[in-house]
Amino acid sequence: MSDKVTLGKLSAGVPGLDVLLGGGLSEFSFNLIAGAPGSGKTTLAHQIMFSLATNERRALFFTVLGEPPLKMLRYQQQYGFFEMDKVGSCIRYVNLAEDLRAGDFSGVLARIMKEVENFSPSMVFVDSFRSVAQTARSGNEGVADLQSFIQELGTRMTSWQATTFLIGEYLHSDVEANPIMTVADGMISLAQLHEQNTVIRKIRVVKMRGQPHLAGSHTFRITDDGIRVYPRVLPPLADDRLPGVDVDQEMRRIPTGVPELDAMLHGGLPQGHALLVTGPSGAGKTILGTTFLQAGVKAGEKGVAVFFEKGSSRLRNAALARMVQSGEISVVESRMIDLTIDELLDELNETIDRTGARRVTIDSLSEMALYLAPEGRTHLREVVFRMLSALAKRNVSVMVTMGVDDDFTRLRLSQADIAYLADAIVLMRFGESGGQLRKFISVVKVRGSGHSHDLREYTIDDDGLQITPLGTEYQGVVHGLPLVRGT
């Protein structure tokens, strides 16, 4: 028998936030929501409150010198989480402005406790608590009064078994030295990072007593439905090393849609592999990616197409357009110019889980870098690593395209040193032959498997990509080296 006290956990009702908190909010805890003006503190507090408030778990929201309740309600009701029928019944707003102007902390505390006794809430919110702190007298006496008030408030709320949230405009530089931190059980910090005309919102759990919260800064967005947090985590390891898994089934080969390329891969792409298709503009990378999805549909597998360049012009491919219209292929297409990998992965994973897709084409990493926020462009290798790790967990087969400049003098496999992250690499190149610019394809690697080392010529026609069969004679120059291929 264990004598340990078990902490009750409350789901915050904010997508992704429970992951950061280590499973949810600790019941009866005393928490601080901090951040600069406009960072989303009040919206976060309201989303938590409306998610948790019921007739059995009521909430009191105290406003101080910030927005009056009517103005606050007018804006907060624009979000999807807002439920008007909860206001007045299980959520009550109280304005403390007059009590605070009297300048006596004991009077403010008395008013708070009176409202708590009358309404018996399970949650208490005070916004903005910094307004309370700023009324403290200067000098050591004022700091002592404030700290005494905070400690008394925390003790009273705990005795009433209420989960408490203090909302304030604190910066990282001053919050940790604030007397509130000696009492607070948890602290959530919100910030807006401005870089190169881009603003990215970040959330950080600075402190959460008694539970293993997730450290670091994580992206969040404020949408029509409220706040959505995108935890920066890697997925759990795949289950392919566990007993009972059919290894032969997991390592089966799947067709790419180009028979000669399947032969070069010694039977097709291994299921669950990520294939990087790299080459210069005009080499046919997008066509190969589309063909890969078509081959999946023919085999009864749904797919996901992730596009970044030229919008829906990709759908001018009639076959692809029909597959999208029929629901066999789903399209993930971002138009944000400050995209983060966390948001992209969230939408991609949701689409795969919803449709049961088994194939994904990402076209292309080069264009994706243009949409990423500056942090993502700087750390493109980390972005690709997290994306391929998440897809590997789902055991989907992936074809990723990437453009590289072909200067005909050296062999280049990728940008940003990401080639080694892929399980397989197909290189598409141009070469001079007979006064013509011709196309050539080769398999650079297939992890855990043999493959062809031939350099094969290919053409593109109305039926797609056609690789010249073995035995066809041709000669020319590729990357400054003479090319001869015969029977």
HELIX and SHEET records of a PDB file:
HELIX    1   1 LEU A   17  LEU A   21  1                                   5    
HELIX    2   2 LYS A   41  LEU A   52  1                                  12    
HELIX    3   3 PRO A   69  GLN A   76  1                                   8    
HELIX    4   4 MET A   84  LYS A   86  5                                   3    
HELIX    5   5 ALA A   97  ARG A  101  1                                   5    
HELIX    6   6 PHE A  105  PHE A  119  1                                  15    
HELIX    7   7 PHE A  129  GLN A  134  1                                   6    
HELIX    8   8 GLY A  139  SER A  159  1                                  21    
HELIX    9   9 HIS A  172  VAL A  175  1                                   4    
HELIX   10  10 PRO A  179  THR A  182  5                                   4    
HELIX   11  11 ASP A  239  ARG A  241  5                                   3    
HELIX   12  12 VAL A  247  GLU A  250  1                                   4    
HELIX   13  13 PRO A  259  MET A  264  1                                   6    
HELIX   14  14 LYS A  285  LYS A  298  1                                  14    
HELIX   15  15 GLY A  311  ARG A  316  5                                   6    
HELIX   16  16 ALA A  318  SER A  326  1                                   9    
HELIX   17  17 ILE A  341  THR A  355  1                                  15    
HELIX   18  18 LEU A  365  TYR A  371  1                                   7    
HELIX   19  19 PRO A  374  THR A  378  1                                   5    
HELIX   20  20 LEU A  380  LYS A  393  1                                  14    
HELIX   21  21 ALA A  419  LEU A  421  5                                   3    
SHEET    1   A 2 LYS A   9  LEU A  10  0                                        
SHEET    2   A 2 LEU A  25  SER A  26 -1                                        
SHEET    1   B 9 ILE A  91  ASN A  95  0                                        
SHEET    2   B 9 ALA A  59  THR A  63  1                                        
SHEET    3   B 9 MET A 123  ASP A 127  1                                        
SHEET    4   B 9 THR A 163  GLY A 168  1                                        
SHEET    5   B 9 PHE A  30  GLY A  35  1                                        
SHEET    6   B 9 GLY A 186  GLU A 195  1                                        
SHEET    7   B 9 THR A 198  MET A 208 -1                                        
SHEET    8   B 9 HIS A 218  THR A 223 -1                                        
SHEET    9   B 9 GLY A 226  TYR A 230 -1                                        
SHEET    1   C 2 ARG A 253  ILE A 254  0                                        
SHEET    2   C 2 LEU A 269  PRO A 270 -1                                        
SHEET    1   D 9 ILE A 329  GLU A 333  0                                        
SHEET    2   D 9 GLY A 303  PHE A 307  1                                        
SHEET    3   D 9 ARG A 359  ASP A 363  1                                        
SHEET    4   D 9 SER A 397  GLY A 403  1                                        
SHEET    5   D 9 ALA A 274  GLY A 279  1                                        
SHEET    6   D 9 ALA A 424  SER A 433  1                                        
SHEET    7   D 9 GLN A 436  VAL A 446 -1                                        
SHEET    8   D 9 ARG A 456  ASP A 461 -1                                        
SHEET    9   D 9 GLY A 464  ILE A 467 -1                                        
SHEET    1   E 2 TYR A 474  VAL A 478  0                                        
SHEET    2   E 2 LEU A 481  ARG A 485 -1                                        
END                                                                             
